[in-house]
C-alpha cells in the first residue's frame, strides 16, 4: 500500500481551461489598420489629399479589395490568439499576434472590477471587463465578453478575491444590491447649468475665436482655436450629462456599486477599504439649493467620482457608507487660520478650515468653490510640515497629509504651534487607526 505524494496531487489537478473572447470581438479589432490610415490622414492632410488625387478608380478598388480582407484577417487572428483563464490564484490573459504577452493578475491584488458597455456593445449584447490592480498604471481589460458572461466572471473573480474556494466561487454569484440614491436627469442638467466651468468654457469658445478673427483675419487660426474650445465646452456640459446620466448608487457586500451613462453604460464598484480620501465639493451657485459633489481618491483604482450632485444630507449619508464610523464635520466645527494668515494669502484665507476628529483629518479649501477633504487616520501614510520664509515671519505653517493614493491633503496656514502639535499628534492617530481598521477584503 502506497501513500500518494505531492507529485501525484499535482498530476491529478485538472488542467486550467482557457477561454476566448466573444466572437464579435474581431469586428472591433479589424478597425485597427483602418484607424492607422485615418490617423495618418488627419496628421498630414495635405499629403493625404495629394496621394488620393493620384489614385485612379481601379487603383482605389484594388486597394480596398486588399485592405478590407487584410483588416478582417488581422481582427480574426488577434481574437484567435487571445485567451484568458482563471486559476486558483490568478487571472491569466494571453495576447499578441507577433509579440506574445501574458498577464498574470493575482486575485488578491484586484481592487475593482468594472463592467462597461459602449453603445454598439449594448446593441450587440456584449460588455467589457476592466480590472484595477494594485501596482498597475492602467487597467487590464477583457473586451469583449457576452454581457451575462462578463457579470458572471466578475462575480467569480470577486468571490475568489474574497477567499472563497475555487470550486465554489462560481456558485456564489453576484451579491444582491440595495439602491441608495438615483440622480434625476433634471437635477443633473440644472447642476451643470449652475457650474462655473460650463460657462467659462462656453464664454472662451465664443470670445477667443472672435478676438482672433478681428486681429488676424485668418480662418485657419480661428478654426484651430475654436474647435478645441468648442470641444472643451461640450465636454464640460453635454459630455458630462451623457456620462453621468442616470447615476445610481447601490450597496452590496462587495462595496458600493455605481451605474451610469446615457449612451455608454458603466457598472463600477468602489472597493471596500481602499478609499483614501473623500472630497465634498460645493460650488458657489449650488449653495442655495444645498447641493454638493462627492469625489474620491481610491488606491489602485481610477474611479474618482461617487456622486455628481446630491443634497448635502444625502451625500453625507452615502459618505458614511464609504467610510464606516465617520461623521462629516459641520461647518461650525471647522476652525479658520489666525487672522494674520491674511498677510500671506489675502481674502482667500477665509476659505481655509480644519477639524480633526477621532476618525478623520478634515481640511477645507476654496472660497468660491469649497472643497472639504476627509482622510481617515488609518489611511495616512506620512505627515509633513512646510513653512516658507513669509509664513515663518507671520508664525503660520502648512500641514501636509499624504495618503496611499499618492495624493496630499493640506491644512493651510495654521498657527505654527498648532501645526507642530498636529504633526506630532497625527502620527499617533494614524498608528491607532491602522491597528483598529477593518480588513480590506471583498465581501468582508
C-alpha positions in Angstrom: 0.0 0.0 0.0 1.5 3.3 -1.1 0.6 6.9 0.0 0.1 9.4 -2.8 2.8 12.1 -2.7 2.8 15.7 -3.7 3.7 14.9 -7.3 0.6 12.7 -7.6 -1.6 15.5 -6.3 -0.1 17.9 -8.8 -0.7 15.4 -11.6 -4.3 14.8 -10.5 -5.1 18.5 -10.6 -7.4 19.3 -13.5 -5.9 21.4 -16.3 -6.8 25.0 -16.5 -9.3 25.6 -19.3 -8.6 28.7 -21.4 -11.4 30.7 -22.9 -11.7 33.1 -25.8 -13.4 36.4 -26.1 -16.8 36.9 -27.7 -16.9 36.1 -31.5 -17.9 39.7 -32.2 -14.5 40.9 -30.9 -12.8 40.6 -34.4 -15.1 43.2 -35.8 -13.9 45.7 -33.2 -10.2 44.8 -33.7 -10.4 44.8 -37.5 -10.6 48.6 -37.4 -7.0 48.9 -36.1 -5.4 49.1 -39.6 -8.1 51.4 -40.8 -7.6 53.6 -37.8 -3.9 53.9 -38.6 -4.7 55.2 -42.1 -7.2 57.7 -40.7 -4.7 58.9 -38.1 -2.1 59.4 -40.9 -4.6 61.4 -43.0 -5.5 63.6 -40.0 -1.9 64.1 -39.1 -0.8 65.2 -42.6 -4.0 66.2 -44.5 -2.1 67.9 -47.4 0.0 64.8 -48.2 -3.1 62.5 -47.8 -5.0 64.7 -50.3 -2.2 64.6 -52.8 -2.0 60.9 -52.6 -5.7 60.4 -53.1 -5.8 62.7 -56.1 -3.2 60.4 -57.8 -5.3 57.3 -57.3 -7.4 56.1 -60.2 -10.8 54.3 -59.6 -9.2 51.0 -60.5 -6.3 51.5 -58.1 -8.7 52.6 -55.3 -10.9 49.5 -55.8 -7.8 47.2 -55.7 -6.6 49.0 -52.5 -10.0 48.4 -50.9 -10.0 44.8 -52.1 -6.7 44.3 -50.3 -7.2 46.5 -47.2 -10.6 45.1 -46.1 -9.7 41.4 -46.2 -6.4 42.3 -44.5 -8.2 44.2 -41.7 -10.6 41.3 -41.3 -7.8 38.8 -41.1 -6.0 41.0 -38.6 -9.1 41.2 -36.4 -9.7 37.4 -36.6 -6.0 36.5 -35.8 -5.8 38.9 -32.8 -9.0 37.3 -31.5 -7.8 33.8 -32.1 -4.6 34.3 -30.3 -6.2 36.0 -27.2 -7.1 33.6 -24.3 -7.9 34.0 -20.7 -8.1 31.6 -17.8 -8.9 31.8 -14.1 -6.7 29.6 -11.9 -6.7 29.1 -8.2 -4.6 32.2 -7.5 -4.7 34.4 -10.6 -6.4 35.6 -13.8 -4.2 34.9 -16.8 -4.5 36.8 -20.0 -2.5 35.8 -23.1 -2.5 38.2 -26.1 -0.4 39.1 -29.0 -0.2 38.1 -32.7 3.5 38.8 -33.3 4.8 39.7 -29.9 3.2 37.5 -27.2 2.2 39.0 -23.8 1.0 37.1 -20.8 -0.5 39.0 -17.9 -0.6 37.2 -14.5 -3.1 39.1 -12.3 -3.1 37.9 -8.7 -6.6 37.8 -7.4 -5.8 39.2 -4.0 -4.4 42.3 -5.8 -7.6 43.1 -7.6 -9.1 46.4 -6.3 -12.0 47.0 -8.6 -13.8 45.2 -11.5 -15.9 47.4 -13.7 -18.3 46.3 -16.5 -18.8 48.8 -19.3 -21.0 48.7 -22.3 -20.4 51.2 -25.1 -23.4 51.9 -27.3 -22.6 49.5 -30.1 -21.6 46.8 -27.5 -25.1 47.2 -25.9 -26.6 46.7 -29.3 -24.5 43.5 -29.8 -25.2 42.3 -26.3 -21.5 42.3 -25.2 -19.6 44.0 -22.4 -16.1 45.0 -21.5 -14.5 43.9 -18.2 -11.9 46.3 -16.7 -9.7 45.4 -13.8 -8.0 47.8 -11.4 -4.9 46.1 -9.9 -2.5 47.3 -7.3 0.8 48.4 -8.8 -0.6 48.6 -12.4 -0.6 52.0 -14.1 -3.5 51.2 -16.3 -6.5 48.8 -16.3 -6.2 45.4 -17.8 -9.3 44.5 -19.7 -11.2 41.7 -21.4 -13.1 43.1 -24.4 -15.5 41.8 -25.3 -17.4 39.1 -23.4 -21.1 38.3 -23.6 -23.0 40.6 -21.2 -24.1 37.7 -18.9 -20.7 36.1 -19.1 -19.0 39.3 -18.1 -21.2 39.7 -15.0 -20.7 36.0 -14.0 -16.9 36.3 -14.4 -16.9 39.5 -12.4 -18.8 37.7 -9.6 -16.5 34.7 -9.7 -13.3 36.9 -9.5 -14.7 38.9 -6.6 -15.7 35.7 -4.8 -12.2 34.2 -5.2 -10.6 37.5 -4.1 -12.8 37.3 -1.0 -11.3 33.9 -0.2 -14.0 31.5 -1.5 -12.7 28.1 -2.7 -12.2 27.8 -6.5 -14.8 25.0 -6.7 -17.5 27.1 -5.0 -16.6 30.6 -6.2 -18.6 30.3 -9.5 -21.7 29.3 -7.4 -21.6 32.4 -5.2 -23.0 34.6 -8.0 -23.3 38.4 -7.9 -24.1 39.8 -4.4 -27.5 41.5 -4.2 -27.5 45.3 -4.2 -29.8 47.8 -2.5 -30.3 51.1 -4.2 -29.2 54.1 -2.1 -29.6 57.0 -4.5 -30.5 57.9 -8.1 -29.8 61.3 -9.5 -32.7 62.6 -11.6 -31.8 63.9 -15.1 -33.4 67.3 -14.4 -31.2 67.8 -11.3 -28.1 66.8 -13.2 -28.9 69.2 -16.0 -29.6 72.0 -13.6 -26.3 71.4 -11.7 -24.3 71.6 -14.9 -26.0 74.9 -15.9 -25.1 76.2 -12.4 -21.5 75.1 -12.7 -19.0 77.9 -13.4 -16.7 75.7 -15.6 -19.6 75.2 -18.1 -20.0 79.0 -18.6 -16.2 79.7 -18.5 -15.5 77.2 -21.4 -18.6 78.4 -23.3 -17.5 82.0 -23.0 -14.0 81.2 -24.1 -15.3 79.3 -27.1 -17.3 82.4 -28.2 -14.9 85.2 -27.2 -11.4 83.9 -28.1 -12.1 83.0 -31.8 -13.9 86.3 -32.3 -10.9 88.3 -31.0 -8.5 86.2 -33.1 -10.6 86.9 -36.2 -10.5 90.6 -35.6 -6.7 90.5 -35.0 -5.6 88.0 -37.7 -8.5 87.6 -40.1 -7.2 84.1 -40.7 -9.9 81.5 -40.9 -7.4 78.6 -40.2 -6.3 80.3 -37.0 -9.8 80.8 -35.8 -10.8 77.2 -36.6 -7.7 75.8 -35.0 -8.6 77.7 -31.8 -12.4 77.4 -31.9 -12.6 73.6 -32.4 -10.7 72.6 -29.2 -12.6 75.3 -27.2 -16.0 74.1 -28.5 -14.9 70.5 -27.7 -14.0 71.6 -24.2 -17.3 73.4 -23.7 -19.2 70.3 -25.0 -17.2 68.0 -22.7 -17.9 70.1 -19.6 -21.7 70.3 -20.3 -23.2 67.8 -22.8 -20.3 65.3 -22.3 -20.7 65.3 -18.6 -24.5 65.0 -18.9 -24.2 62.0 -21.2 -21.6 60.3 -18.9 -23.3 61.0 -15.6 -26.9 60.4 -16.8 -29.0 58.1 -14.6 -26.3 58.0 -11.9 -27.3 55.3 -9.5 -25.6 54.2 -6.3 -26.3 50.9 -4.6 -24.8 49.0 -1.7 -23.8 45.3 -1.7 -21.3 43.0 0.1 -18.6 43.8 -2.4 -18.8 47.6 -2.0 -20.8 50.5 -3.3 -22.0 49.9 -6.9 -22.3 52.8 -9.4 -24.2 52.6 -12.6 -24.3 55.5 -15.1 -24.3 56.6 -18.7 -26.8 57.5 -21.4 -25.0 56.0 -24.5 -22.2 54.0 -22.9 -23.3 52.3 -19.7 -20.7 51.7 -16.9 -21.1 49.4 -13.9 -18.4 50.3 -11.4 -17.6 49.3 -7.8 -16.0 51.4 -5.1 -13.6 48.9 -3.5 -14.1 48.2 0.2 -11.5 49.7 2.5 -9.5 51.2 -0.4 -10.9 54.7 -0.2 -8.1 57.0 0.9 -9.8 60.4 0.7 -13.4 61.7 0.2 -13.9 65.2 -1.1 -17.2 67.1 -0.6 -17.2 69.8 -3.3 -19.6 72.8 -3.0 -19.7 75.2 -6.0 -20.8 78.7 -5.3 -24.1 78.5 -7.4 -25.1 75.2 -5.7 -25.2 76.5 -2.2 -28.7 78.0 -2.2 -30.0 74.6 -3.3 -27.9 72.7 -0.7 -26.2 70.5 -3.4 -22.7 69.0 -3.2 -20.5 66.8 -5.4 -18.6 63.9 -3.8 -15.2 62.8 -5.2 -12.9 60.0 -4.2 -9.2 59.1 -4.1 -9.0 55.3 -4.3 -5.8 53.4 -4.0 -5.2 51.2 -7.1 -8.3 52.4 -8.8 -9.2 55.0 -11.4 -12.7 55.5 -10.1 -12.8 59.1 -8.7 -16.5 60.1 -8.6 -19.1 58.9 -6.1 -21.9 61.4 -6.6 -22.1 64.0 -9.4 -24.8 66.0 -7.4 -26.9 65.4 -4.4 -28.4 67.2 -1.4 -25.8 67.6 1.3 -27.6 65.4 3.9 -28.0 62.6 1.4 -24.3 62.9 0.3 -23.2 62.7 4.0 -25.2 59.5 4.5 -23.5 57.9 1.4 -20.1 59.1 2.7 -20.9 57.2 5.9 -21.3 54.0 3.9 -17.9 54.6 2.2 -16.1 55.5 5.5 -17.8 53.5 8.2 -17.8 55.3 11.6 -17.0 58.7 10.1 -19.2 61.7 10.6 -18.7 64.7 8.3 -17.6 67.7 10.5 -20.1 70.6 10.5 -19.2 74.0 9.1 -19.2 75.4 12.7 -16.6 72.8 13.8 -14.0 73.9 11.2 -11.5 76.3 12.7 -10.1 79.0 10.5 -6.5 80.0 10.4 -5.4 83.0 12.5 -6.2 86.4 11.1 -2.5 87.1 10.4 -2.7 84.4 7.7 -4.4 87.0 5.6 -1.0 88.7 5.1 0.2 85.5 3.3 -3.0 84.9 1.3 -5.3 87.9 1.3 -9.1 87.2 1.3 -8.8 83.5 0.2 -7.5 82.5 3.7 -11.1 82.8 4.8 -11.9 79.7 2.9 -9.4 77.5 4.8 -10.5 75.4 7.7 -9.5 72.3 9.7 -11.2 69.8 12.0 -9.5 66.7 13.5 -11.9 64.1 15.0 -11.3 60.6 16.4 -11.8 59.2 12.9 -10.7 61.7 10.2 -8.4 64.6 9.3 -10.7 67.1 7.6 -9.3 70.1 5.7 -11.3 72.7 3.8 -10.0 74.9 0.9 -11.6 77.3 -1.5 -13.7 80.4 -1.1 -16.0 80.3 -4.1 -15.7 76.6 -4.8 -15.4 75.0 -1.4 -13.8 71.5 -1.1 -13.8 69.6 2.2 -11.3 66.7 2.2 -11.7 63.8 4.6 -8.8 61.5 5.3 -9.3 58.6 7.7 -6.4 58.4 10.2 -5.8 54.8 9.1 -5.1 55.9 5.5 -2.4 58.5 6.4 1.0 57.4 5.1 3.1 60.4 6.2 2.7 63.9 7.7 4.8 66.9 6.7 5.1 70.5 8.0 6.1 73.1 5.4 6.9 76.8 6.2 8.2 79.3 3.8 10.1 82.5 4.7 7.0 84.7 4.6 5.0 82.1 6.6 7.8 82.0 9.2 7.6 85.8 9.5 3.9 85.6 10.5 4.1 82.4 12.5 2.0 80.2 10.3 2.7 76.8 8.6 1.1 74.2 6.3 0.5 70.7 7.4 0.5 68.1 4.5 -1.1 64.7 4.9 0.0 62.1 2.3 -2.3 59.1 1.5 -1.9 55.7 -0.1 -3.4 57.0 -3.4 -0.3 59.2 -3.9 -2.4 62.3 -3.1 -1.9 65.0 -0.5 -4.4 66.9 1.7 -3.2 70.2 3.1 -4.3 72.2 6.2 -3.2 75.7 5.0 -1.8 78.5 7.2 -2.3 77.1 10.6 -0.7 78.7 13.7 2.9 77.4 13.9 2.5 75.9 17.4 -0.8 74.3 16.3 0.9 72.9 13.2 3.7 71.3 15.4 1.1 69.7 17.6 -0.8 68.4 14.5 2.5 66.9 13.2 3.1 65.0 16.5 -0.5 64.0 17.2 -1.3 62.8 13.7 1.4 60.1 13.7 -0.1 58.6 16.9 -3.7 58.8 15.5 -2.5 57.1 12.3 -0.9 54.2 14.2 -4.1 53.7 16.3 -6.3 53.9 13.2 -4.3 51.3 11.3 -4.4 49.0 14.3 -8.2 49.2 14.6 -9.1 49.3 10.9 -11.3 46.6 9.3 -9.7 44.2 6.8 -9.6 45.4 3.2 -11.3 42.4 1.7 -14.1 41.8 -0.7 -17.4 40.7 0.9 -15.8 41.1 4.4 
